[in-house]
Amino acid sequence: MAERSSGYIEGMIEEDKRSASASAGKCLVWEDITVVAAQNLRNDATSRKQLLNGISGFAEPHRIMALMGPSGSGKSTLLDALAGRLPANVKMSGDVIHNGNKRRLNCRDISYVTQDDLFLGSLTVRETLEYSAQLRLPSTMTKDDKNEVVEETLTKMGLQDCAENNIGNWHLRGISNGEKRRLSICIEILTQPHVLLLDEPTSGLDSASSFFVIWALRNIAHDGRIVICSIHQPSSDVFNLFNDLLLLAEGETVYFGEAKTAVKFFADAGFPCPIRKNPPDHFLRCVSSNFDKVITALMISQRINYGSSGSLNSEMNLTTDDIKGKLINEYKSSQFSTNARKGSKKSLHCRKNLPPNQTRKIVAAGGGSYAH
């Protein structure tokens, strides 16, 4: 039975590699996503706050995308929209398209890893995965088949050395935070989803643990999956692991394209990244209005002349809102925005023009999902 399960998984991987020419048709596409939330005021009136404004883009298999932006920029909202997890008081317009079809609610080909790690601390890592496998994998699979999947998942995420350790809680010493985060990812990839969405998977982790987590996610993407994760302020080593970048600010797209060309976009827009500065730090410095508020408070309370320190704002005589607005307008008129629209249309066009037998293969594989 174990041989049958192992052969099944190997077959899925080989199918992903052979169908590379059809990968464009297996993209996740989002078109003109606008999200508005209702807010209750003190006088029982209701106002509306726009969380996302016309966000468009696409994600391809074999690639990992970083979703970046300051707090409140709409990162988690976009992930919720892609996964179909928006709350009832939020209205969304636009389309989310997966494998050429509109994404269904509770789509089993899309898995979501939240920031919270919720486990039963008295269980071991292996026991947690085995229980999850028994509940989530098809009943047609035998226990040996499911255990084989558990072992492969442990190995993929580098948890084999702590598999027999208790997870731990407030009164029981257990595994580290980085290992807990990888265990959360393990639970979601048990069913081999085609799309994996993660909300701040490196939150609270040190640089080494963060690198390990993103490296593992990159390997998952290279198996033919789509991986999109929000990340707040990665180190340069972690940032270099990403293929693509979507940078948001106040619900608007500041940049969408390959991660390695983001520095050139900022330079062409008139905001070059200083030498020896971490590019993600520079990107967030340009679009985060909180910096202006902090600097103003420091100048008032401590009488510090921050402008003499050679900050970005003082050098350009612009506020962060000015810089952010210029970058957003620059993106809208740039080749990067045009490429995003063309890429989305190409992805949909390729999927619709696949021959019937190839279409059936993609739907059956679903990126290798068990849970159909």
C-alpha positions as CSV (number, residue, x, y, z in Angstrom):
1,M,0.0,0.0,0.0
2,A,2.9,2.3,0.8
3,E,4.3,1.7,-2.6
4,R,1.0,2.6,-4.2
5,S,0.8,5.9,-2.2
6,S,4.5,6.8,-3.0
7,G,4.0,6.0,-6.7
8,Y,0.9,8.2,-6.7
9,I,2.8,11.1,-5.3
10,E,5.7,10.6,-7.7
11,G,3.3,10.4,-10.6
12,M,1.8,13.7,-9.6
13,I,5.2,15.4,-9.6
14,E,6.1,13.9,-12.9
15,E,2.8,15.1,-14.4
16,D,3.5,18.6,-13.1
17,K,6.9,18.6,-14.8
18,R,5.5,17.2,-18.1
19,S,2.7,19.7,-18.3
20,A,5.1,22.7,-17.9
21,S,3.8,24.0,-21.3
22,A,0.3,24.2,-19.8
23,S,1.4,25.8,-16.6
24,A,0.1,29.2,-17.7
25,G,-3.4,27.7,-17.8
26,K,-3.1,26.7,-14.1
27,C,-2.5,30.2,-12.8
28,L,-4.4,32.0,-10.1
29,V,-5.7,35.3,-11.5
30,W,-7.4,38.2,-9.7
31,E,-9.0,41.0,-11.7
32,D,-10.0,44.4,-10.4
33,I,-10.5,43.3,-6.8
34,T,-12.2,46.0,-4.8
35,V,-13.1,45.3,-1.2
36,V,-15.3,47.7,1.0
37,A,-16.0,47.2,4.7
38,A,-19.0,48.6,6.5
39,Q,-18.2,50.5,9.7
40,N,-20.6,51.4,12.5
41,L,-20.4,54.9,13.8
42,R,-21.3,56.2,17.3
43,N,-24.7,57.6,16.2
44,D,-25.7,54.2,14.7
45,A,-24.9,55.4,11.2
46,T,-22.8,53.3,8.9
47,S,-19.8,54.3,6.8
48,R,-17.8,52.4,4.3
49,K,-14.1,52.0,4.2
50,Q,-12.3,50.9,1.1
51,L,-9.7,48.2,1.9
52,L,-8.7,47.3,-1.6
53,N,-9.0,49.4,-4.8
54,G,-8.9,47.6,-8.2
55,I,-6.1,45.1,-7.5
56,S,-5.2,42.9,-10.5
57,G,-2.5,40.3,-11.0
58,F,-1.7,36.7,-11.3
59,A,0.4,33.9,-9.8
60,E,2.0,31.1,-11.6
61,P,3.1,27.5,-10.6
62,H,6.7,26.9,-9.8
63,R,7.0,30.4,-8.3
64,I,6.7,32.0,-4.9
65,M,5.3,35.5,-4.5
66,A,5.9,38.0,-1.6
67,L,2.9,40.2,-0.7
68,M,4.4,43.2,1.1
69,G,3.2,46.5,2.4
70,P,2.9,48.5,5.7
71,S,0.4,47.6,8.3
72,G,-3.2,48.3,7.1
73,S,-2.2,48.2,3.4
74,G,-4.6,45.3,2.6
75,K,-2.2,42.3,2.6
76,S,-4.4,40.1,4.7
77,T,-7.6,41.4,3.0
78,L,-6.2,40.3,-0.4
79,L,-5.3,36.9,0.9
80,D,-8.8,36.5,2.4
81,A,-10.3,37.6,-0.9
82,L,-8.3,35.1,-2.9
83,A,-9.2,32.3,-0.5
84,G,-12.9,33.3,-0.2
85,R,-12.7,34.0,3.5
86,L,-13.9,37.6,3.7
87,P,-16.3,38.3,6.6
88,A,-20.0,38.9,6.1
89,N,-19.8,42.7,6.6
90,V,-17.3,43.1,3.7
91,K,-18.3,43.4,0.1
92,M,-16.0,42.4,-2.8
93,S,-16.2,43.1,-6.5
94,G,-14.0,41.7,-9.2
95,D,-13.1,38.1,-10.1
96,V,-10.8,35.5,-8.7
97,I,-10.1,32.8,-11.3
98,H,-8.3,29.5,-10.8
99,N,-7.6,27.0,-13.6
100,G,-9.7,29.1,-15.9
101,N,-12.8,29.1,-13.8
102,K,-14.2,31.4,-11.1
103,R,-13.0,30.3,-7.7
104,R,-15.7,28.5,-5.7
105,L,-16.2,29.1,-2.0
106,N,-14.4,26.6,0.1
107,C,-12.3,25.6,-3.0
108,R,-10.3,22.5,-1.9
109,D,-7.4,23.4,-4.3
110,I,-6.7,26.5,-2.3
111,S,-5.3,26.2,1.3
112,Y,-4.8,29.0,3.7
113,V,-2.2,29.2,6.6
114,T,-3.2,31.8,9.1
115,Q,-0.8,33.6,11.5
116,D,-2.1,31.7,14.6
117,D,-0.7,28.3,15.4
118,L,-3.5,26.4,17.2
119,F,-2.4,23.0,18.4
120,L,-3.1,20.5,21.2
121,G,0.2,20.9,23.1
122,S,0.2,17.4,24.6
123,L,0.4,15.7,21.2
124,T,3.6,15.1,19.3
125,V,4.3,16.6,15.9
126,R,3.7,13.2,14.2
127,E,0.5,12.5,16.1
128,T,-0.9,15.9,15.1
129,L,-0.2,15.2,11.4
130,E,-1.5,11.7,11.6
131,Y,-4.8,12.9,13.2
132,S,-5.1,15.6,10.5
133,A,-4.4,13.0,7.8
134,Q,-7.1,10.7,9.1
135,L,-9.6,13.5,9.1
136,R,-8.7,15.3,5.8
137,L,-7.4,12.7,3.4
138,P,-9.9,10.5,1.4
139,S,-11.5,7.5,3.1
140,T,-10.4,5.4,0.1
141,M,-6.8,5.7,1.3
142,T,-5.6,3.1,3.8
143,K,-3.9,4.0,7.0
144,D,-0.6,3.0,5.6
145,D,-1.2,5.2,2.6
146,K,-1.9,8.2,4.9
147,N,1.1,7.5,7.1
148,E,3.3,7.5,4.0
149,V,1.9,10.9,3.1
150,V,2.6,12.1,6.7
151,E,6.2,10.9,6.5
152,E,6.9,12.6,3.2
153,T,5.3,15.9,4.5
154,L,7.5,15.8,7.6
155,T,10.6,15.3,5.5
156,K,9.6,18.1,3.1
157,M,9.3,20.6,5.9
158,G,12.4,19.4,7.8
159,L,10.5,18.2,10.9
160,Q,11.6,14.6,11.0
161,D,14.1,15.3,13.9
162,C,11.3,16.7,16.1
163,A,8.5,14.4,15.0
164,E,8.3,12.6,18.4
165,N,8.5,15.8,20.5
166,N,5.4,17.3,22.1
167,I,4.2,20.5,20.6
168,G,4.1,22.1,24.0
169,N,2.0,24.8,25.7
170,W,2.3,27.2,28.7
171,H,3.2,24.4,31.2
172,L,4.8,21.9,28.9
173,R,8.1,22.6,27.1
174,G,7.8,21.8,23.4
175,I,9.0,22.6,19.9
176,S,10.2,26.1,18.8
177,N,8.1,28.8,17.2
178,G,9.7,28.1,13.8
179,E,8.9,24.4,14.1
180,K,5.3,25.3,15.0
181,R,5.0,27.5,11.9
182,R,6.3,24.7,9.7
183,L,3.9,22.3,11.3
184,S,1.0,24.7,10.4
185,I,2.2,24.6,6.8
186,C,2.5,20.7,7.0
187,I,-1.2,20.4,8.0
188,E,-2.3,22.5,5.0
189,I,0.0,20.7,2.4
190,L,-1.2,17.2,3.5
191,T,-3.9,17.4,0.8
192,Q,-1.5,18.6,-1.8
193,P,-3.3,21.8,-2.7
194,H,-2.5,23.6,-5.9
195,V,-2.5,27.0,-4.3
196,L,-1.0,27.8,-0.9
197,L,-1.7,31.1,0.7
198,L,0.1,32.2,3.9
199,D,-0.5,35.2,6.2
200,E,2.8,36.3,7.7
201,P,4.5,32.9,8.0
202,T,7.7,34.4,9.4
203,S,6.0,36.6,12.0
204,G,7.8,36.3,15.4
205,L,10.7,34.2,13.9
206,D,14.4,35.0,13.9
207,S,16.3,35.4,10.7
208,A,17.5,31.8,10.5
209,S,14.0,30.4,11.1
210,S,12.5,32.8,8.7
211,F,15.0,31.8,6.0
212,F,14.2,28.1,6.7
213,V,10.4,28.6,6.4
214,I,10.6,30.6,3.1
215,W,13.2,28.1,1.7
216,A,10.8,25.3,2.4
217,L,7.9,27.2,0.8
218,R,10.1,27.9,-2.2
219,N,10.7,24.1,-2.6
220,I,7.0,23.5,-2.4
221,A,6.4,26.1,-5.2
222,H,9.1,24.4,-7.3
223,D,7.0,21.1,-7.1
224,G,4.5,22.8,-9.3
225,R,2.4,24.7,-6.7
226,I,1.4,28.4,-6.5
227,V,2.7,29.9,-3.2
228,I,1.7,33.5,-2.1
229,C,2.6,34.7,1.3
230,S,2.4,38.1,3.0
231,I,5.6,39.1,4.7
232,H,6.2,42.3,6.7
233,Q,9.9,43.2,6.4
234,P,12.1,40.4,5.2
235,S,15.9,40.4,5.3
236,S,17.8,40.6,2.0
237,D,18.5,36.9,2.1
238,V,14.9,36.0,2.6
239,F,13.7,38.5,0.0
240,N,16.1,37.0,-2.6
241,L,14.2,33.7,-2.3
242,F,11.1,35.2,-3.8
243,N,10.4,35.1,-7.5
244,D,7.6,37.8,-7.6
245,L,6.5,40.8,-5.5
246,L,3.2,42.5,-5.0
247,L,3.7,45.7,-3.0
248,L,0.5,47.4,-1.6
249,A,-0.1,50.7,0.1
250,E,-3.5,51.7,1.4
251,G,-5.3,49.2,-0.8
252,E,-3.5,50.3,-4.0
253,T,-0.8,48.5,-6.1
254,V,2.5,50.2,-5.8
255,Y,4.4,47.5,-7.7
256,F,3.7,44.1,-9.2
257,G,6.3,42.1,-11.1
258,E,9.5,40.1,-10.6
259,A,11.1,40.7,-7.2
260,K,14.5,41.3,-8.7
261,T,13.3,44.2,-10.9
262,A,11.6,46.1,-8.1
263,V,14.8,48.1,-7.3
264,K,14.9,49.3,-10.9
265,F,11.3,50.4,-10.8
266,F,11.9,52.5,-7.7
267,A,15.0,54.0,-9.3
268,D,13.3,54.9,-12.5
269,A,10.5,56.5,-10.5
270,G,13.0,58.7,-8.8
271,F,13.5,56.9,-5.5
272,P,16.6,54.8,-5.9
273,C,17.5,52.4,-3.1
274,P,20.6,53.6,-1.2
275,I,23.8,51.5,-1.4
276,R,24.0,48.9,1.4
277,K,20.4,49.4,2.4
278,N,18.0,46.4,2.4
279,P,15.6,46.8,-0.6
280,P,12.5,45.7,1.3
281,D,13.3,48.3,4.0
282,H,13.6,51.0,1.3
283,F,10.3,50.0,-0.4
284,L,8.4,50.2,2.9
285,R,10.1,53.4,3.9
286,C,8.8,55.0,0.7
287,V,5.1,54.0,1.2
288,S,4.6,53.9,5.0
289,S,3.0,57.1,6.3
290,N,3.6,56.0,9.8
291,F,7.3,57.2,9.4
292,D,6.1,60.8,9.0
293,K,4.0,60.5,12.1
294,V,6.8,59.1,14.2
295,I,9.3,61.7,12.9
296,T,6.9,64.5,13.7
297,A,6.3,63.2,17.2
298,L,10.0,62.9,17.8
299,M,10.7,66.5,16.6
300,I,8.0,67.9,18.8
301,S,8.8,65.9,22.0
302,Q,12.6,65.8,21.8
303,R,13.3,68.8,19.6
304,I,15.2,66.6,17.1
305,N,15.9,68.1,13.7
306,Y,15.3,64.9,11.8
307,G,15.7,66.6,8.5
308,S,19.5,67.0,9.0
309,S,20.0,63.3,9.2
310,G,19.6,62.8,5.4
311,S,16.3,61.1,5.4
312,L,14.5,60.2,2.1
313,N,11.8,62.9,2.8
314,S,14.2,65.7,3.5
315,E,16.4,65.0,0.5
316,M,13.4,65.1,-1.9
317,N,11.3,67.6,0.0
318,L,8.3,65.3,-0.2
319,T,6.1,63.7,2.4
320,T,5.6,60.0,2.4
321,D,2.1,60.5,1.0
322,D,3.6,62.4,-1.9
323,I,6.1,59.7,-2.6
324,K,3.4,57.0,-2.3
325,G,1.1,58.8,-4.7
326,K,3.9,59.3,-7.2
327,L,4.8,55.6,-7.1
328,I,1.2,54.5,-7.5
329,N,0.7,56.7,-10.5
330,E,4.1,55.6,-11.9
331,Y,3.1,52.0,-11.7
332,K,-0.3,52.6,-13.4
333,S,1.5,54.0,-16.4
334,S,4.4,51.6,-16.4
335,Q,5.2,48.5,-18.4
336,F,4.8,46.5,-15.2
337,S,1.1,47.3,-15.1
338,T,0.7,46.5,-18.7
339,N,2.5,43.2,-18.2
340,A,0.2,42.4,-15.3
341,R,-2.9,42.8,-17.5
342,K,-1.3,41.0,-20.4
343,G,-0.2,38.1,-18.2
344,S,-3.7,37.7,-16.7
345,K,-5.3,37.6,-20.1
346,K,-2.7,35.2,-21.4
347,S,-3.2,32.9,-18.5
348,L,-7.0,32.8,-19.1
349,H,-6.6,32.4,-22.9
350,C,-4.1,29.5,-22.5
351,R,-6.4,27.7,-20.2
352,K,-9.5,28.1,-22.4
353,N,-7.5,26.8,-25.5
354,L,-6.1,23.6,-23.9
355,P,-7.2,20.4,-25.7
356,P,-9.9,18.5,-23.9
357,N,-7.6,15.6,-22.8
358,Q,-5.1,18.1,-21.4
359,T,-7.8,20.0,-19.6
360,R,-9.0,16.8,-17.9
361,K,-5.4,16.0,-16.8
362,I,-5.1,19.4,-15.1
363,V,-8.4,19.2,-13.4
364,A,-7.8,15.7,-12.2
365,A,-4.3,16.6,-10.9
366,G,-5.5,19.9,-9.5
367,G,-1.8,20.5,-8.7
368,G,-1.9,17.0,-7.1
369,S,-4.9,17.5,-4.7
370,Y,-6.2,14.5,-2.9
371,A,-9.3,16.2,-1.7
372,H,-11.6,16.2,-4.8
